Amino acid sequence: MQLTTIGATGLEVSSVSFGTAPLGQLFGPVPLENGVAAVDEAIDLGITFFDSSPYYGDAEERLGIALKGKRDRVLVGTKAGRNPGEIFDFSAEGIRRNVEESLRRLQTDYLDVLQLHDIEFVDLDPVLDEGYATLLALREEGKCRAIGMTGYSLAAARRVLTETEVDVLLNFAHGTLLDNSLSDTLGDVARERGVALMNAAAVALGLLTPAIHRIAAEGHMSPDGVVAAALRMSEVCEAAGADIAFLANQYAIQRSGAITTVIGTTNLHHLRQAVEAASAPIDEELLQAVLACRPDTATHQWQLGLPENA
């Protein structure tokens, strides 16, 4: 896989990264041996970056177990500020407590990437002041090598880019077949500021998978117009005999403008498919037919966080 440097840090990440929320059993039980096998497979496939968080169940502890004897072969990133029970604490004390607990669970004495997690759920001013200052201090102390912030909100992301000097910014669900605003809205300013963009939620929480028909019937957090667009995209792919999830991963990895796309799975087949999608040539005719089904650009895929941060 292609390797790209995170800003000016010298840290190189693969175009596909491993997201550990499923490893932490956030979406259902995963036997430990299956999780360890998925981490091993990811390393063998050339994935260099593993993204975790205290919010992801027991993901950090399991990742620490899986990376025993392999820590020097990968980059490990985790987050601070969002905790189980929907407890948000971006104070200096809270961030430092998160970091020390994460280091213990991950069985390491430093983090390659430390990010503040889902900042749009709180007042942004303290996050961009005390929270950011704490990241700078932790990087200076050698607790982490690169710093950043994560979230869904484009407005919050733009404030991070313009009001801080982070190394990386991870944005969720805006580099997909349904929505290209990661590149359109954040790309230019990120390049100007020397900030590396990371992409997540390539399949839009299941909308861009063969399961869309079941998901649409059961209900999804996206507006009806977005679900309808995903259904139309699925029908186009079905008529062409193509796998919409594979195309969604191709687009997110190859066309989103991000240096890496975080793929969350412990399913070995899905993991291999994501890595294959990183380099497989895109069927341009199919892609254009699918993109023609996109919802209106003013339509949010879903609303998260405080309204004032939207």
C-alpha positions as CSV (number, residue, x, y, z in Angstrom):
1,M,0.0,0.0,0.0
2,Q,1.0,3.6,-0.5
3,L,2.6,5.3,2.5
4,T,2.1,9.0,3.2
5,T,3.7,11.2,5.8
6,I,1.6,12.8,8.5
7,G,2.3,16.5,8.0
8,A,5.8,17.3,9.0
9,T,6.1,14.5,11.6
10,G,8.0,12.0,9.5
11,L,5.4,9.3,10.5
12,E,4.3,7.3,7.5
13,V,0.8,5.8,7.4
14,S,-0.7,3.3,4.9
15,S,-3.6,4.3,2.8
16,V,-5.8,1.9,4.8
17,S,-5.7,2.1,8.6
18,F,-7.2,-0.3,11.1
19,G,-10.0,1.0,13.3
20,T,-10.4,-0.8,16.6
21,A,-14.0,-0.1,17.6
22,P,-15.1,-3.6,16.4
23,L,-12.0,-5.1,18.1
24,G,-13.3,-3.5,21.3
25,Q,-16.7,-5.3,20.8
26,L,-18.5,-2.0,20.4
27,F,-20.8,-3.6,17.8
28,G,-21.1,-7.1,19.3
29,P,-19.0,-9.9,20.8
30,V,-15.6,-10.7,19.2
31,P,-13.5,-13.6,20.6
32,L,-10.1,-12.3,21.6
33,E,-8.4,-14.8,19.3
34,N,-10.4,-13.5,16.3
35,G,-9.4,-9.9,17.2
36,V,-5.7,-10.9,17.5
37,A,-5.9,-12.7,14.2
38,A,-7.4,-9.6,12.5
39,V,-4.5,-7.4,13.9
40,D,-2.0,-9.9,12.6
41,E,-3.6,-10.0,9.2
42,A,-3.7,-6.2,9.0
43,I,0.1,-6.0,9.7
44,D,0.7,-8.8,7.1
45,L,-1.3,-6.8,4.6
46,G,0.8,-3.7,5.1
47,I,-1.4,-1.6,7.4
48,T,0.8,0.6,9.5
49,F,-1.6,2.6,11.6
50,F,-4.0,1.3,14.3
51,D,-6.6,3.8,15.6
52,S,-8.2,3.3,19.0
53,S,-9.9,5.2,21.9
54,P,-10.9,4.7,25.5
55,Y,-14.5,5.0,24.2
56,Y,-14.1,1.8,22.1
57,G,-15.0,-0.8,24.8
58,D,-11.9,-2.9,25.6
59,A,-10.2,-2.1,22.3
60,E,-7.0,-0.6,23.8
61,E,-6.4,-3.5,26.1
62,R,-7.0,-6.0,23.3
63,L,-4.8,-4.0,20.9
64,G,-2.0,-4.0,23.5
65,I,-2.2,-7.8,23.7
66,A,-2.3,-8.2,19.9
67,L,0.7,-6.0,19.4
68,K,3.0,-7.7,21.9
69,G,6.4,-8.1,20.2
70,K,5.2,-6.1,17.2
71,R,4.8,-2.5,18.6
72,D,7.9,-1.3,16.7
73,R,6.4,-2.4,13.4
74,V,3.3,-0.1,13.6
75,L,2.0,3.3,14.5
76,V,-0.5,3.4,17.4
77,G,-3.0,6.2,17.8
78,T,-5.6,6.7,20.4
79,K,-7.9,9.5,21.6
80,A,-8.8,11.4,24.7
81,G,-11.8,13.4,26.0
82,R,-14.6,11.0,25.1
83,N,-15.2,8.3,27.6
84,P,-17.7,5.4,28.1
85,G,-21.1,6.6,29.4
86,E,-20.9,9.6,27.1
87,I,-18.7,11.4,29.5
88,F,-16.7,14.2,27.8
89,D,-13.8,15.8,29.6
90,F,-11.3,17.9,27.5
91,S,-9.7,19.5,30.6
92,A,-5.9,19.1,31.0
93,E,-6.5,16.8,33.9
94,G,-9.0,14.7,32.0
95,I,-6.8,14.4,28.9
96,R,-3.7,13.5,30.9
97,R,-5.7,10.8,32.9
98,N,-6.9,9.3,29.6
99,V,-3.4,9.2,28.2
100,E,-1.9,7.5,31.2
101,E,-4.7,4.9,31.3
102,S,-4.3,4.3,27.5
103,L,-0.6,3.8,27.7
104,R,-1.1,1.2,30.4
105,R,-3.8,-0.6,28.5
106,L,-1.9,-0.5,25.2
107,Q,1.3,-1.7,27.0
108,T,3.4,1.1,25.5
109,D,5.2,4.1,26.8
110,Y,4.4,6.5,24.0
111,L,1.6,7.1,21.4
112,D,2.4,7.9,17.8
113,V,-0.8,9.9,17.4
114,L,-3.0,11.4,20.1
115,Q,-6.3,13.1,19.1
116,L,-9.1,14.7,21.0
117,H,-12.2,12.6,20.3
118,D,-15.5,13.9,18.9
119,I,-15.1,17.5,19.9
120,E,-18.4,18.7,18.5
121,F,-20.3,17.4,21.5
122,V,-19.0,20.2,23.8
123,D,-18.3,23.9,23.7
124,L,-15.3,24.2,21.3
125,D,-13.6,27.2,22.9
126,P,-12.1,25.3,25.9
127,V,-11.1,22.4,23.6
128,L,-9.2,24.7,21.3
129,D,-7.6,26.5,24.2
130,E,-6.9,24.2,27.2
131,G,-7.3,21.0,25.3
132,Y,-5.0,22.0,22.5
133,A,-2.4,23.4,24.9
134,T,-2.4,20.0,26.7
135,L,-1.8,18.2,23.4
136,L,1.2,20.5,22.7
137,A,2.6,19.8,26.2
138,L,2.2,16.0,25.9
139,R,3.9,16.1,22.5
140,E,6.8,18.1,24.0
141,E,7.0,15.6,26.9
142,G,7.3,12.7,24.5
143,K,4.0,11.1,25.4
144,C,3.0,11.3,21.7
145,R,4.6,12.1,18.4
146,A,1.7,13.7,16.5
147,I,-1.4,15.5,17.7
148,G,-4.9,16.1,16.3
149,M,-8.6,16.1,16.8
150,T,-11.5,14.1,15.4
151,G,-15.2,14.5,14.8
152,Y,-18.1,14.6,12.3
153,S,-18.8,18.4,12.1
154,L,-17.2,20.2,9.2
155,A,-17.6,23.5,11.0
156,A,-15.7,22.2,14.0
157,A,-13.0,20.7,11.8
158,R,-12.5,24.0,10.0
159,R,-12.0,25.8,13.4
160,V,-9.4,23.2,14.3
161,L,-7.6,23.8,11.1
162,T,-7.6,27.6,11.3
163,E,-7.2,28.1,15.1
164,T,-4.6,25.4,16.0
165,E,-1.5,23.9,14.5
166,V,-2.4,20.2,14.8
167,D,-0.6,17.5,12.7
168,V,-3.7,15.5,11.7
169,L,-7.4,15.8,11.7
170,L,-9.8,12.8,11.4
171,N,-13.2,13.4,10.0
172,F,-16.1,11.0,9.9
173,A,-18.4,10.2,6.9
174,H,-17.5,13.1,4.6
175,G,-15.3,11.3,2.2
176,T,-17.8,8.8,0.8
177,L,-19.8,8.1,-2.3
178,L,-22.6,10.0,-0.6
179,D,-20.6,13.1,0.4
180,N,-17.3,14.5,-0.8
181,S,-17.1,17.5,1.5
182,L,-14.0,16.2,3.3
183,S,-12.1,17.3,0.1
184,D,-14.4,20.1,-1.1
185,T,-14.7,21.9,2.3
186,L,-11.5,21.0,4.2
187,G,-9.0,20.0,1.6
188,D,-7.6,23.4,0.6
189,V,-7.2,24.7,4.1
190,A,-5.7,21.5,5.3
191,R,-3.1,21.6,2.6
192,E,-2.4,25.3,3.3
193,R,-1.9,24.5,7.0
194,G,0.1,21.4,6.4
195,V,-2.4,19.2,8.2
196,A,-3.0,15.6,7.2
197,L,-6.6,14.5,6.8
198,M,-7.8,11.1,7.9
199,N,-11.1,9.7,6.6
200,A,-13.5,7.3,8.4
201,A,-16.9,5.7,7.8
202,A,-16.3,4.8,4.2
203,V,-19.5,2.8,4.0
204,A,-21.6,5.4,5.9
205,L,-22.6,3.1,8.8
206,G,-23.8,0.4,6.5
207,L,-25.7,2.5,4.0
208,L,-23.1,1.7,1.3
209,T,-23.2,-2.0,1.7
210,P,-25.5,-4.8,0.4
211,A,-27.3,-4.6,3.7
212,I,-28.8,-1.2,2.7
213,H,-32.2,-2.8,1.9
214,R,-32.5,-4.3,5.4
215,I,-31.1,-1.1,7.0
216,A,-33.6,1.1,5.1
217,A,-36.5,-1.1,6.2
218,E,-35.3,-1.0,9.9
219,G,-34.5,2.7,9.9
220,H,-31.3,4.6,9.9
221,M,-30.1,7.8,11.6
222,S,-29.6,9.5,8.2
223,P,-32.4,11.6,6.7
224,D,-34.8,9.9,4.3
225,G,-33.2,11.6,1.3
226,V,-29.8,10.2,2.1
227,V,-31.1,6.7,2.6
228,A,-33.0,7.0,-0.7
229,A,-29.8,8.0,-2.5
230,A,-28.0,5.1,-1.0
231,L,-30.7,2.7,-2.2
232,R,-30.4,4.2,-5.8
233,M,-26.6,3.7,-5.6
234,S,-27.1,0.1,-4.5
235,E,-29.5,-0.5,-7.4
236,V,-27.0,0.8,-9.9
237,C,-24.3,-1.4,-8.5
238,E,-26.6,-4.4,-8.4
239,A,-27.5,-3.9,-12.1
240,A,-23.8,-3.8,-13.0
241,G,-23.1,-6.9,-10.9
242,A,-20.8,-4.8,-8.7
243,D,-20.3,-4.8,-4.9
244,I,-21.2,-1.3,-3.6
245,A,-19.1,-1.8,-0.5
246,F,-16.0,-2.4,-2.6
247,L,-16.7,0.7,-4.7
248,A,-17.3,2.7,-1.6
249,N,-14.0,1.6,-0.2
250,Q,-12.2,2.4,-3.5
251,Y,-13.7,5.9,-3.6
252,A,-13.0,6.6,0.1
253,I,-9.4,5.4,-0.1
254,Q,-8.5,6.6,-3.5
255,R,-10.5,9.8,-4.1
256,S,-11.4,11.4,-0.7
257,G,-8.2,13.5,-0.5
258,A,-7.3,11.9,2.8
259,I,-3.9,10.3,3.5
260,T,-5.6,7.3,5.0
261,T,-9.1,5.8,5.5
262,V,-9.8,4.0,8.7
263,I,-11.5,0.7,8.2
264,G,-13.2,-0.8,11.3
265,T,-13.6,-4.6,11.0
266,T,-12.3,-7.9,12.5
267,N,-13.7,-9.8,9.5
268,L,-10.7,-11.0,7.6
269,H,-12.5,-11.1,4.3
270,H,-13.7,-7.5,4.7
271,L,-10.2,-6.4,5.8
272,R,-8.6,-8.0,2.7
273,Q,-11.2,-6.4,0.4
274,A,-10.5,-3.0,1.9
275,V,-6.8,-3.4,1.2
276,E,-7.5,-4.6,-2.3
277,A,-9.7,-1.6,-2.9
278,A,-6.8,0.7,-2.1
279,S,-5.1,-0.1,-5.4
280,A,-7.8,-1.8,-7.6
281,P,-8.6,0.4,-10.7
282,I,-12.0,2.1,-10.3
283,D,-14.7,1.4,-13.0
284,E,-15.1,5.1,-14.0
285,E,-18.3,4.5,-15.8
286,L,-19.9,2.8,-12.9
287,L,-18.6,5.4,-10.5
288,Q,-20.1,8.3,-12.5
289,A,-23.5,6.5,-12.6
290,V,-23.3,6.0,-8.8
291,L,-22.3,9.6,-8.1
292,A,-25.2,10.8,-10.2
293,C,-27.4,9.5,-7.4
294,R,-25.8,11.6,-4.7
295,P,-28.2,13.6,-2.4
296,D,-28.3,17.3,-2.5
297,T,-25.0,18.8,-1.2
298,A,-26.9,20.8,1.4
299,T,-28.2,17.6,3.0
300,H,-26.4,16.4,6.1
301,Q,-25.9,12.6,6.3
302,W,-26.8,12.9,10.0
303,Q,-26.6,15.4,12.8
304,L,-24.2,14.9,15.7
305,G,-23.0,17.0,18.5
306,L,-24.2,20.5,19.7
307,P,-26.3,22.4,17.1
308,E,-24.0,25.4,17.4
309,N,-21.1,23.2,16.2
310,A,-22.8,21.9,13.1
